[in-house]
Amino acid sequence: MSIPTPDYSIVIPAYNEAEELPATLAAIKVAMDAQPELGECIVVDNNSSDQTAAVATKVGFVKVVFEPENQIARARNTGVRASQA
């Protein structure tokens, strides 16, 4: 059985967002739970010096990718490249 391609991707560029990320991801999860098979959520750790990637990974439904250059456009583009929608 193949996994369906998502209809949409939510890309979250994140730089040192460990403190704020849990509330953001909780709200996104509520919205996505209406039709979980239709979407994906990607957090782009934009070279954070805090626990941003670890916080996002703990959530479970999030794909975490890394962008080493601190630039919002690069973080967004990295997220789009990682998306399947």
C-alpha positions as CSV (number, residue, x, y, z in Angstrom):
1,M,0.0,0.0,0.0
2,S,1.5,3.3,-1.0
3,I,1.5,6.5,1.1
4,P,-0.6,9.2,-0.6
5,T,1.1,12.4,-1.7
6,P,0.0,15.3,0.6
7,D,-2.2,18.0,-0.9
8,Y,-0.4,20.7,1.1
9,S,2.7,21.4,3.1
10,I,3.1,23.8,6.0
11,V,6.7,25.0,6.1
12,I,7.8,26.7,9.4
13,P,11.2,28.4,9.2
14,A,12.5,28.5,12.7
15,Y,15.5,30.1,14.3
16,N,15.8,29.7,18.1
17,E,12.1,29.0,18.5
18,A,12.2,26.2,21.1
19,E,10.1,28.2,23.5
20,E,7.4,29.3,21.1
21,L,7.3,26.2,18.8
22,P,5.2,23.9,21.1
23,A,2.2,26.3,21.0
24,T,2.5,26.8,17.3
25,L,2.8,23.1,16.5
26,A,-0.2,22.3,18.8
27,A,-2.4,24.8,16.9
28,I,-1.2,23.3,13.6
29,K,-1.9,19.8,14.8
30,V,-5.5,20.7,15.7
31,A,-6.1,22.2,12.3
32,M,-4.5,19.3,10.5
33,D,-6.4,16.6,12.5
34,A,-9.5,17.4,10.6
35,Q,-8.0,15.6,7.6
36,P,-4.5,14.4,8.6
37,E,-3.9,12.4,5.4
38,L,-4.0,15.6,3.3
39,G,-1.1,17.6,4.7
40,E,2.4,17.6,6.1
41,C,4.2,19.9,8.4
42,I,7.9,20.7,8.0
43,V,10.0,22.7,10.5
44,V,13.2,24.1,9.1
45,D,15.8,24.6,11.8
46,N,17.7,27.6,10.5
47,N,20.9,27.0,12.4
48,S,19.4,27.5,15.8
49,S,21.6,27.6,18.9
50,D,18.7,26.4,21.2
51,Q,16.7,23.1,21.2
52,T,14.4,24.1,18.2
53,A,15.1,20.9,16.3
54,A,14.7,18.6,19.3
55,V,11.4,20.3,20.3
56,A,10.0,19.8,16.8
57,T,11.2,16.2,16.6
58,K,9.4,15.3,19.9
59,V,6.0,16.3,18.4
60,G,6.0,13.3,16.1
61,F,4.0,14.5,13.1
62,V,6.6,17.0,12.0
63,K,9.4,16.5,9.5
64,V,12.5,18.5,10.6
65,V,15.1,19.6,8.2
66,F,18.2,21.8,8.7
67,E,19.3,24.9,6.8
68,P,22.8,26.1,8.0
69,E,22.7,29.6,6.5
70,N,20.7,32.1,8.6
71,Q,18.5,33.6,5.9
72,I,14.7,33.4,5.9
73,A,14.5,32.9,2.1
74,R,16.9,30.0,2.3
75,A,15.0,28.4,5.2
76,R,11.7,28.7,3.2
77,N,13.3,27.2,0.1
78,T,14.8,24.4,2.1
79,G,11.4,23.6,3.5
80,V,9.8,23.6,0.0
81,R,12.5,21.3,-1.4
82,A,11.7,18.9,1.5
83,S,8.0,18.9,0.9
84,Q,6.1,16.3,-1.0
85,A,3.0,18.5,-1.8
